[in-house]
Amino acid sequence: MKNRILIYLKGFLMGICDIIPGVSGGTIAFITGIYVRLINAVKGFSLKLFYDILAYPVTRKSDSLKEDIRRLDLGFLIILLVGIASAFLVGARVIKFLMEEYFAYTITFFIGLILASSKTIFEHIEDHSVKNIMFCVLGFALGVISSMLVPLEVTPSLGYVFLGGFCAINAMFLPGISGAYILLIMGLYEFMVDVLNDIRNNISFFLVFAAGASLGAFTISRIISFLFKKYRCRTLYVLLGLVIGALGTPVKMVIERAAFQVSNVLIMVFWCLLGGSLVFILGRYKKIHERKSQPVKEE
């Protein structure tokens, strides 16, 4: 029960982050230790699974179908998605209020969280060769470029919303790149926040966005899983570079909208340190939990 609550809270925090432009839910998944498990679980949704489901009434081959379902890690996924969905439904209103009333404090809290998470990613890298470090430079460049993009002004159509869902979920799976920021660049962020706040009257846009996100998750999970298996250290270095480079997005947002009186700066520093401290607390808890989970060696 305790483990399920923790998974739900991790999903909720991921969802909150994905609502905020410049903050990545993938970063939260990584620092809370569920990133690889999430990728593998989503990867379990394969064409073979759908074929086995459709063919079962004819073939009655339950063993193959059971193996497909086992790969899904369905219990974990359902609890995590409930947490993310709760954050979208509840957090959309809360985040909208915080972004309107306490914009600088909210963003600096997440800046601290992102900065500290870069240390967490670095700790998972085993090979620090020059070749691998160059991939960090590549990720950093991509992160900086993403932070310099200018938002578009568009009239959303169903097709464009589908594309937005596809791109946003791809970004969500990459630590450092925010799905909400991608929507902001595409000119869909405020539109989708309004959709989430009034799903009943925007059900067609919501379902189309969800369909695009589903296809995006199906695609990106396979790409990341392959890269982790073949080039783990280089992939982590790219993600590390993305996290650091993409920091330009929330920093730019604070510079453009914050008032820089001494008292205000001190409060922003406090929230930044609090965000960083939260990451270290989560990391320490994760290490203690892993230590307790390891079997005791007999003398």
C-alpha positions as CSV (number, residue, x, y, z in Angstrom):
1,M,0.0,0.0,0.0
2,K,2.8,2.4,0.9
3,N,4.6,1.7,-2.4
4,R,1.4,2.4,-4.3
5,I,0.9,5.8,-2.5
6,L,4.5,6.7,-3.4
7,I,4.0,5.8,-7.1
8,Y,0.8,7.9,-7.1
9,L,2.7,10.9,-5.5
10,K,5.5,10.6,-8.0
11,G,2.9,10.6,-10.8
12,F,1.2,13.6,-9.3
13,L,4.5,15.5,-9.1
14,M,5.3,14.5,-12.7
15,G,1.9,15.9,-13.8
16,I,2.4,19.2,-11.9
17,C,5.7,19.6,-13.6
18,D,4.3,18.9,-17.0
19,I,1.8,21.7,-16.6
20,I,4.6,24.3,-16.1
21,P,6.5,25.5,-19.2
22,G,10.2,24.9,-18.7
23,V,9.9,22.0,-16.2
24,S,10.1,18.4,-17.4
25,G,8.1,15.5,-15.9
26,G,10.8,13.3,-17.2
27,T,13.2,14.9,-14.8
28,I,11.0,14.0,-11.9
29,A,10.7,10.4,-13.1
30,F,14.5,10.2,-13.3
31,I,15.3,11.7,-9.8
32,T,12.5,9.6,-8.2
33,G,14.0,6.4,-9.7
34,I,11.1,5.4,-11.9
35,Y,12.4,6.6,-15.3
36,V,13.6,3.3,-16.8
37,R,10.7,1.4,-15.3
38,L,8.3,3.9,-16.9
39,I,10.0,3.6,-20.3
40,N,9.9,-0.2,-20.2
41,A,6.3,-0.3,-19.1
42,V,5.1,2.1,-21.9
43,K,7.2,0.1,-24.3
44,G,5.1,-3.0,-23.4
45,F,2.2,-1.5,-25.5
46,S,3.3,-3.2,-28.7
47,L,1.6,-4.1,-32.0
48,K,2.0,-7.8,-30.9
49,L,-0.2,-7.0,-27.8
50,F,-3.0,-5.6,-29.9
51,Y,-2.7,-8.5,-32.4
52,D,-2.9,-11.0,-29.5
53,I,-5.9,-9.3,-28.0
54,L,-7.8,-9.2,-31.3
55,A,-6.8,-12.8,-32.2
56,Y,-7.6,-14.3,-28.8
57,P,-11.3,-15.1,-29.5
58,V,-10.1,-17.1,-32.5
59,T,-6.7,-18.6,-31.4
60,R,-7.4,-18.9,-27.6
61,K,-3.7,-18.6,-27.0
62,S,-3.7,-17.2,-23.5
63,D,0.0,-17.8,-22.7
64,S,1.2,-15.3,-25.4
65,L,-1.4,-12.7,-24.2
66,K,-0.5,-13.2,-20.5
67,E,3.2,-12.6,-21.4
68,D,2.3,-9.4,-23.3
69,I,0.3,-8.1,-20.3
70,R,3.1,-9.0,-17.9
71,R,5.5,-6.8,-19.8
72,L,3.1,-3.8,-19.4
73,D,3.8,-3.5,-15.6
74,L,0.1,-2.5,-15.6
75,G,-0.4,-1.9,-11.9
76,F,2.5,0.5,-11.8
77,L,1.3,2.3,-15.0
78,I,-2.3,2.7,-13.8
79,I,-1.3,4.2,-10.4
80,L,1.2,6.5,-12.0
81,L,-1.3,7.7,-14.7
82,V,-3.9,8.3,-12.1
83,G,-1.4,10.5,-10.3
84,I,-0.6,12.4,-13.5
85,A,-4.2,12.7,-14.4
86,S,-5.1,14.0,-10.9
87,A,-2.4,16.7,-11.3
88,F,-3.7,17.7,-14.7
89,L,-7.3,18.0,-13.4
90,V,-6.5,19.6,-10.0
91,G,-3.1,21.1,-10.7
92,A,-4.2,23.0,-13.8
93,R,-6.2,25.3,-11.6
94,V,-3.6,25.5,-8.8
95,I,-0.7,26.1,-11.2
96,K,-2.7,28.7,-13.1
97,F,-3.2,30.5,-9.8
98,L,0.5,30.2,-8.7
99,M,1.7,31.3,-12.1
100,E,-0.5,34.4,-12.0
101,E,0.1,35.3,-8.3
102,Y,3.5,33.9,-7.5
103,F,5.2,33.4,-10.8
104,A,8.8,34.1,-9.9
105,Y,8.7,32.0,-6.7
106,T,7.1,29.0,-8.5
107,I,9.6,29.0,-11.3
108,T,12.6,29.5,-9.1
109,F,11.5,26.5,-7.0
110,F,11.6,24.4,-10.1
111,I,14.9,25.9,-11.2
112,G,16.4,24.6,-8.0
113,L,14.8,21.2,-8.6
114,I,16.2,21.0,-12.1
115,L,19.7,22.1,-11.0
116,A,19.9,19.5,-8.3
117,S,18.5,16.8,-10.7
118,S,21.5,17.3,-13.0
119,K,23.7,15.9,-10.2
120,T,21.4,12.9,-9.9
121,I,21.8,12.2,-13.6
122,F,25.5,12.6,-13.4
123,E,25.8,10.0,-10.6
124,H,24.3,7.4,-12.9
125,I,27.0,7.8,-15.5
126,E,29.8,5.3,-15.2
127,D,32.1,6.2,-18.2
128,H,33.4,9.7,-18.3
129,S,35.5,9.5,-21.5
130,V,36.0,12.5,-23.8
131,K,33.7,10.9,-26.5
132,N,30.9,10.6,-24.0
133,I,31.3,14.1,-22.6
134,M,30.9,15.4,-26.2
135,F,27.4,14.0,-26.1
136,C,26.8,16.2,-23.1
137,V,27.8,19.2,-25.2
138,L,25.4,18.1,-27.9
139,G,22.6,17.8,-25.4
140,F,23.5,21.2,-23.9
141,A,23.3,22.8,-27.4
142,L,19.9,21.3,-28.1
143,G,18.7,22.5,-24.7
144,V,19.9,26.1,-25.4
145,I,18.4,26.1,-28.8
146,S,15.0,24.9,-27.4
147,S,15.1,27.8,-24.9
148,M,15.6,30.4,-27.7
149,L,12.5,29.4,-29.7
150,V,9.8,31.9,-30.1
151,P,6.1,30.9,-29.5
152,L,3.9,30.7,-32.5
153,E,0.4,32.3,-32.8
154,V,-2.0,29.8,-34.3
155,T,-5.7,28.9,-34.4
156,P,-5.8,25.3,-33.1
157,S,-7.3,22.6,-35.3
158,L,-7.9,19.0,-34.4
159,G,-4.9,17.9,-36.6
160,Y,-2.6,20.5,-35.0
161,V,-3.7,19.5,-31.5
162,F,-3.0,15.9,-32.3
163,L,0.6,16.9,-33.4
164,G,0.8,18.9,-30.2
165,G,0.0,15.9,-28.1
166,F,2.6,13.8,-30.0
167,C,5.4,16.4,-29.6
168,A,4.5,17.2,-25.9
169,I,4.6,13.6,-24.7
170,N,7.9,13.1,-26.5
171,A,9.3,16.0,-24.6
172,M,7.8,14.7,-21.3
173,F,9.9,11.5,-21.7
174,L,13.1,13.6,-22.1
175,P,14.5,15.0,-18.8
176,G,15.2,18.7,-19.3
177,I,12.7,19.4,-22.1
178,S,9.2,20.4,-20.9
179,G,6.1,19.1,-22.6
180,A,4.3,22.3,-21.6
181,Y,7.1,24.4,-23.0
182,I,6.7,22.6,-26.4
183,L,3.0,23.4,-26.3
184,L,3.9,27.0,-25.5
185,I,6.3,27.2,-28.5
186,M,3.5,25.6,-30.7
187,G,1.0,28.2,-29.5
188,L,-1.1,25.6,-27.8
189,Y,-0.3,26.0,-24.1
190,E,-3.0,28.3,-22.9
191,F,-5.5,26.6,-25.2
192,M,-4.8,23.2,-23.7
193,V,-4.9,24.6,-20.1
194,D,-8.4,25.9,-20.9
195,V,-9.3,22.5,-22.4
196,L,-8.2,20.7,-19.2
197,N,-10.3,23.2,-17.1
198,D,-13.4,22.5,-19.1
199,I,-13.1,19.0,-20.6
200,R,-16.8,18.5,-21.0
201,N,-17.1,21.3,-23.6
202,N,-13.8,20.5,-25.3
203,I,-14.0,16.7,-25.3
204,S,-13.0,16.4,-29.0
205,F,-9.8,18.4,-28.5
206,F,-9.0,16.4,-25.3
207,L,-9.5,13.0,-27.0
208,V,-7.4,14.0,-30.1
209,F,-4.6,15.4,-27.9
210,A,-4.7,12.1,-25.9
211,A,-4.5,10.1,-29.1
212,G,-1.5,12.1,-30.3
213,A,0.2,11.7,-26.9
214,S,-0.5,7.9,-27.0
215,L,1.2,7.6,-30.4
216,G,4.1,9.7,-29.1
217,A,4.6,7.6,-26.0
218,F,4.5,4.4,-28.1
219,T,7.3,5.9,-30.3
220,I,9.6,7.6,-27.9
221,S,9.6,4.8,-25.3
222,R,11.1,2.4,-27.9
223,I,13.8,4.9,-29.0
224,I,14.9,5.7,-25.5
225,S,14.8,2.0,-24.5
226,F,17.1,1.1,-27.4
227,L,19.5,4.0,-26.6
228,F,19.7,3.0,-23.0
229,K,20.6,-0.6,-23.9
230,K,23.1,0.3,-26.6
231,Y,24.6,3.6,-25.5
232,R,23.6,4.1,-21.8
233,C,26.4,6.5,-20.8
234,R,26.1,8.6,-23.9
235,T,22.3,8.8,-23.6
236,L,22.6,9.9,-20.0
237,Y,25.2,12.6,-21.0
238,V,22.8,13.9,-23.7
239,L,20.0,14.0,-21.1
240,L,22.3,15.8,-18.6
241,G,23.2,18.4,-21.3
242,L,19.5,18.8,-22.1
243,V,18.7,19.4,-18.4
244,I,21.4,22.1,-18.0
245,G,20.9,23.7,-21.4
246,A,17.1,23.9,-21.2
247,L,17.5,25.8,-17.9
248,G,17.6,28.9,-20.0
249,T,13.9,28.6,-20.5
250,P,12.7,29.1,-16.9
251,V,15.6,31.5,-16.1
252,K,14.5,33.7,-19.1
253,M,10.9,33.6,-17.9
254,V,12.0,34.8,-14.4
255,I,14.2,37.6,-15.8
256,E,11.4,38.8,-18.1
257,R,8.6,38.9,-15.4
258,A,10.2,39.1,-11.9
259,A,10.8,42.2,-9.8
260,F,14.3,42.2,-8.6
261,Q,14.1,44.1,-5.2
262,V,16.5,42.7,-2.5
263,S,13.7,41.1,-0.5
264,N,12.2,39.5,-3.6
265,V,15.5,38.1,-4.7
266,L,16.1,36.5,-1.2
267,I,12.7,34.9,-1.4
268,M,13.4,33.5,-4.9
269,V,16.8,32.1,-3.6
270,F,14.9,30.5,-0.7
271,W,12.5,28.7,-3.1
272,C,15.3,27.7,-5.4
273,L,17.2,26.1,-2.5
274,L,14.0,24.5,-1.3
275,G,13.5,22.9,-4.7
276,G,17.1,21.6,-4.7
277,S,16.8,20.3,-1.2
278,L,13.7,18.3,-2.1
279,V,15.7,16.5,-4.8
280,F,18.5,15.6,-2.4
281,I,15.9,14.4,0.2
282,L,14.2,12.2,-2.5
283,G,17.6,10.9,-3.6
284,R,18.6,10.0,0.0
285,Y,15.3,8.3,0.6
286,K,15.7,6.3,-2.6
287,K,19.2,5.1,-1.6
288,I,18.0,4.1,1.9
289,H,15.0,2.3,0.3
290,E,17.3,0.4,-2.1
291,R,19.7,-0.5,0.7
292,K,16.8,-2.0,2.8
293,S,15.5,-3.8,-0.3
294,Q,18.8,-5.6,-0.9
295,P,18.9,-9.2,0.5
296,V,21.0,-9.6,3.6
297,K,24.2,-11.7,2.9
298,E,24.7,-14.7,5.1
299,E,28.0,-15.0,6.8
